Amino acid sequence: NYLTAHPSIKHTIMTGGTDTAFRLLENNPTCPLSAETGGKNAIIVTAAADRDHAIQNIVTSSFSNAGQKCSACSLLILEKEVYNDPAFKTKLIDAVTSLHTGSAWNGGNYVGPMITNQNDKLLHAINHLEEGEWWLVKPEFVDEKKYMLKPCVKWGVKPGSYSFVNELFAPMLSVVCADSFEHAIQLANSSEYGLTAGLQSLDEREQYRWKNSIEAGNLYINRGITGAIVSRQPFGGMKRSAFGGGIKAGGPNYVSCFVTIEETGKYDVKGDLGQFKAVAGTLRNDEKKQYEASAISYLKNYDEEFAKPRDIHNLYGEQNVFRYLPLKNMLFRINANDSLLDVLKVITAATVAKTPLKVSLDASNPHFPTLKMLYGAEILKLQTEAEFIADMKNYERIRTCSADFSMDIYKKAAELGKYIALAKPLAEGRLELIHYLKEQSVTFEYHR
C-alpha cells in the first residue's frame, strides 16, 4: 500500500488477482495501472473436433503447473454430441489419471504442489457438489498437508454455479454441456473474465464464427491455451482479466504505456480528408492545418496498421495473427478548458477506428453549438459531473483531453475498474488510434 500510493510512482504494472487490482486502484486512483489479472478460461469442443487431439490439448492446458496459470483451462464446454460420447469420457479419464502427482524432486511427476493449501474457493468447489454435478475423476490429495491435489474433473457443471463462475487456480476442470455451438459461445462469453479461450474444431465455418464472437484477449484454435510467447502471441485479456489501456505485453505497442509523447509542431502530412472536410472548416486557419494533418494521419494509419490482421512470424503449421478490434463503446468527457481542436481530434479518431462514441459535456460548455451543428444531437450527452460519473459504468473505456478531473471521477473509475485515456490527443495516428482499439491474438495450429 505504501509503495503503490507513493507520489514517486508514475505507473504500476501487476500480474495477479482481480481483487488485488481493485485494491491497487482504490489505494491510488490517479496512478495508471496495467494489470493482467484472473481468468476463467474455456475450451469449446464441437462435434467437428479431432477428439483425441482435443483431449491432449485439454489435459495440457488444464493441469500443467498444477493448473496454476492465469491462462489455464478451467472450463470445458462440450457440444452435446461430445458430452454424451462414452468413448470421449473414457479417453479423458485415461488421460487425466495417467498424470503422476507428487514432489517436484521426482522427475516422473507431472503435477506438483500448489502454492497454498488455504485456497478457500478450491476447497469449497471440492467439498460441495451442486445439483447435477458428479466427479468424472474424483479429487484426491496425495500428502497430509494437502498441497498436492491429483488432477480432477467435475462433470455436469451448470452455468452460474460456483465452479462455473469462480477462478479456482488448481488442477480441477469443470465440464459443461452446450446444446449447440452457438450456445457454447454464449456460455464462454458469460464469464466476467476474458483472458484466454480455445476452440477444438476442424470445421472452418465454426473457426471463423468463434474467433469473431469470443470475448477474450488470446484465442487458440486446435492447440493448448497456455504458453504464450512474446511477439508470437502478445499476452493480455479483456473484461475483468485486464486493467489498463488494453495494450498487450510482448506486443508492438506495450512501451507506449510508459512514455510521455510530445509533438514537434510540424504537420506536413498530405492526402484526402474525405468525410472530414466539413469538420476542418470550423477551425481557425492556424488550427485547420493541424486538424487536417491529424485526420489524414488517422485514416492512413488505420488502413496501413490497424485494419489489417497480420502474422509477422509465418511459422509452418501454426498461424499467429495479431489484430485490433474496435471498442464496444466509449464515453468522451469534455472539460470547459479543452480546445475545440483537441475535441475534434478525439471524435475523428474514434470515427476512423469505428468505435461508437458518446460525447459528455456540461450544458454551458462553449463547444456545444459547434458540435451539435457538426454531429447532431444524437452523439451528445448533456451531463453534469455527477451524471457523467453515474453513466461511466455503461462504457468500455473513458476518453478525455487532459487529466483535469475531480477526485470523484478518478475514484469512480477505480471502483469500476475503468480505464481513462488521459493523454493529450496527438496528430500522429499510429499513436492516437491505440486509445480507441483493443488488441487480440489468434493462434491457429493447422497441422494434424
N, C-alpha and C positions, 0 to 999 in steps of 0.2 A: 504493500500500500504506500509506503513512504517513497519508494523508488518511482513507481508509476505516476505519482501525483507531483513529483518534484518539478519545479519550473524549468530545470535544465533539460528535461526530456521533451523532445520535439515530436517523437513518433514512437509508438510501441508496436513491436512485432511479436505475435504469440501463436504458439501451437498448443492446443489443449482443449478443455471442455467449454461448451457453450455457456455454462453458468459462470465460468471464470471470465470469459469475455465480457459478459454483462457487468460483473463486479469491477473490472478494469474501467469500463466506460462510466460507471457510476462514480468511481473514485476520482476520475479526471475527465469530465465530459468534453472539454475543449481540446484534448490531445488526440490526434488521429490514431486509430487502431487498425492494424492489418492483422487479422486473426484467421487461422484455419482451425475450425472447431469440430464439433461432433458429426456423426453420420449414422444413418440407419439405412444402409445400402442394400439394394435389392438386385438380385439376378432373376430375370424372367426367362423361363424355359418354355418354348412353344412346342406344339405338336410337330413342327417342321425342323426341330433341332436334331443334331447328331447327339443322341442321348449319352453315349459313352463318353464322348469328348466333353459334354456339358458337366457330367459328374466329376471328371478330372478338374475342370476349372472351378467348380463349386467348392470342392474339398480344399484346393489350394487357397482360394480366396477367403474361405471361412475360418480355417484352422491354422494357417501359418502364423507364427508369432503368438500362438495361443489365442488367436482371434483378437489380439490387442493392437490392431491397426485401425486408425480412423477410417481407412478405406475398405476395411474388411466387409465381406458379405455377411449380413446377419439376418436378412430376409430372403427366402427362396420362394418365388411366386411361380407356381406351375399351372400351365393351362390344363383344363380338366382332364383331357386325354392322358397327359403325362402323369398327373396326380393319381389317376386311377390305374396306372400301369404297374402291375405287380413286379415285372422284371426291373423297372426303374427303381422301385423301392428296395428290392433285393440287392441290386448293384450299389445303390447308395449306402445301404447298411454295410456291405462288404468294404467299400472304400473308406468309410468313416472308422470302422472298428479295426481296420488294418494299421491305423496310425498309432505308433507307440508313444506313450506319455510317461514322462518322468524327468529325472535330473538332466540338466543341460550338459553335465560332465560325461554322460553316456551318449556317444555319437549316433547310436541307433534310435534315439528318441526324436520324434518329430515335434511333439507338443511339450513345451517346458512349463515352468512355473508362471503364474500370473503375478502381477506387480503387487497385489494386495489380496488378503483373504477377508477383507472387510467391505467387499463390494455389495452393498445392500440391495441394489437393483438386481444384480445377478442372483443373489440368494433368494430374493422374492420370486423371481421367474422360475427358479429350480423347484422351490417348495410349494408353488401354487399352480395347479392346472385348472384353467378355466373351462367352461362348457365346450365340449367337442375336442379338447386337446388331449393328446396322449404322446408317450415317448416312443418314437421310432428307434432311437438309440438312447438309453437311459443315462442320466448324469451320474458320474462316479468319481469321487476324489481318490487319488492314489496315495496321499500322505495324510498323516494325522492332523496337521495344522491347516489343511485344505487350501493349499496354494496351487496344487496341481489337479486340474479337472480334465478328465478324459473328454474328447470331443463328443458332444451330444446333439441330438436332433429332436426338436419338438414338432409334432405333426398336428395338423388341424387348427392352426392358429388363425384367429378371425381378425378382420380389420377393427382397429380401435382397442384391441385387447392389450394387456400390459406388455406382453412380449413383442407385439407388433409395433408398439409406439416407442418403447424405451431403448436407448443405446445401452447395451449390456457389457460390451468391451471384454469379451471372454469367448472361449471355444464352444459357443452354443449357437445353433442355427434354428430359425423358426420357419416352418413351411406352411404356405398359404395356397389355397385353391382359387384359381380365377375361372370365371365362367367362359371367358373369351379372351382374345388377345387385347382388345380394347379395354376390357375390364382389368387386365393385368397392368396396363399402363396407368389406369386410374388409381389402382392400389399403390403402385410405386410412387406416383406423384402426390398421394395423400399425405405423405410424411412431411413434417415441418423441416426436415433436413434435405439436403441435395448435394451430397459430396461426390460419390461415385455411383455408377449404375452399370448393369450388364444385361446383355441380351444373348441368348443362345438360340439361334435360328438360322437355317440355310435358305430361307425364303427372302429374296431381295426386296420384295414389297414390304414385308414386315420390318426388315432392317431400315428401310427408308422411313417408314411411318414412325418407328420407335425413336430413331435419332433426332427426328424433328418434332417430337412430342415430349420427351422425357425431360424433367426439370432437375438437372444435375450438372456439375462442372466438368467431370471426367467420365466419358462414356466408353464402354468396351463391348465390342461385338465378337462373339465366339473366342474369347480368351478370358483369363482371370481379370479381376477388377482391382488388384493391388499391384504395387511395384512400379509406379510412375517414374520415368526417367527425365531428368532436367533437359529441356529443349524438345525432347521427343514427345513427351506428354506433360506440358506445363500443368502445374497442380493447383487446384483451388476449387471450392464449391460454390453453391448458390443457397439461397434461403438461410436457414439457421446454421448452415455449415460454413459460412464465410461472413466476416465482418470487414468492412472497408470498401474500397472502390471497385471490387470485382476484378482486380488485376492478378493474374496467376504467378505464383512463384515459379521460377525456372522458365518464364516466358519472355517475350521480347519487350514488354512494357514495364516490367517489375520495378526497375530502378527509378522510373519516373515518379513513383510514390514518395521518394525520399530526397528529392531535389527541389529547389525553387528556381523557376524559369522566368527570365525577364526578356522582353522583346527588344530588338535593336532599334525599332522605329523605321526600318526600311521596308517598304511594301511595294515590291516590283512585280508581283505575280500578275500575269495577264491571261485572259481567257473569257469564256462566255458566262455571263452572270445568270442566264436562264431565267427562272421564275423569280429571282431576287432583284430584278431591276427596279421595281416599284419601291422596294424597301430602301434601296440606296438613295432614291430620290428624296427621302425625308430628312437626310442628314446635311449638315454644313459641308462645304467643299473640302475643308481640311480633314473631316471625319469620313467623307464619302469614299476617298481613295483607300483608306484602311479597311472600311467595310467591304468594298469590292474585292480587295485582295483576300480578305478573310473568307468570303463566300466562295470565291474561285478555289482557294486552297482546300476548303471543306469538301467541295464537290470532287476535286481532283484526287484528294487522299482517300475519300470514301471509295471511289471507283478503283483506285490502284492498290489500296491496302486493306480496307475494312470490309468491302463487299465480296472479296474473293477468299474462300477457304483454301488453305494451302498445306501441302506436305513438303517440308523442306528437307526431309531425310531420305525419302524414296527408298525405303528398305524393301527387299524381296520378301514376300509372304506376309508383311504387316504394313498396313496403311495407317499413318498417324496425321490426322487433319486438325489444324488449328483454325478456329473460326470465331467471328464476332456476331453476337446477336443483339438486336435492339432490346432495350428495357421494356417491361410491360407498360410502365408509365413513369412520369417524372413530374415533380412539383417544383416550380421555379418561383422563388420569393424575391421580389424586387424591393430594395430599400429606397428611401426617398433620395439619397445622395448618389445612387447608381446612375452612370451616364447612359443616355439613350443608345450610344454606340455599343456599349457592353451588353445591354439588354437585347439588342437586335442580333448581336453575335450568338448569344445563347439560343435564342429562338431559331435562328438559321441553322446552327449546328444540330439541334435536336431534329429539325425537319429533314436535314440531309441524312442523319443517322436512322431515320424512320422510327424514332422513339416518341410516342404520344406525350405531349407536354401541356400542362396547365400552368398558367401564369397567375400567381397570387400577389396582389398588391392592395394597399390601402386606397380607399376611395379618393383621398386627397392627393395621391401620387401624381406628379406633373406629367408623367408619360402616358397616363391613361387615355387621353383623347387620341394620341397618335397610334397607340397600339390597337385601340378599337377600330380606327379607320383602316389600318393595315390588315388586321386579322379577324375582325368581327368579335362579337361579344362572347362567342362560344368557347374561345380559348382562355378568356379572362375570368378570374375569381376575385371579386372584391371582398377582401377579408381583413379583419383586424388581426393583430398579432395572436390574440387568444384563439380566434377562429382558424388561423393558419396552423397553430400548434395542434388543435383538435383534429385537423384534416391530414396531418403528416402520416398517420398510420395507414392511409389508403394508397400510398405511393411507394414504389420500389426504391426510389432514390430522390434526394432533395438537391437542388442546384441553387447557388447564389452567386453574386458577383464579387462578394467580399466576405470577410469574417466579422463584419459589423453587426453583431446579433446580441440580443439579450441572453443572459444565462438560462432563462426559462426554455428557450428554443434548444440550446445545447443539451439541457437536462432531459427534455422530452425525447430528443433524438437518441440519447444514451439509453433511456428506458425502453425504447422501441428497437434498439439495435440498428437504427437507420444511418446510412452514410450521407453526409452533407458534403457535396463537392464545392469547396470554398474558393478555389483558385481563381484569380482574375482571368476572364475569358481571353484566349490567345487567338491571334490571326493564323497561326500555323495549325492546319487541320490535322496533321499527324499526331499532334498532342492534344488539341482541344476535343476531338471526337471521342477520345477514350472515356470522357466523363459520361457519355450517353449510351455506352455499349457495355456488354458483359462478354467475357471470354469463355470459350468451351473447347475442350479437346475430345476428339472422337477417334478411337483406335479400333481398327478392323483387322482381325487376324484371318486372312482369307485362304491360307493354305490348310490342307487337311492331311 
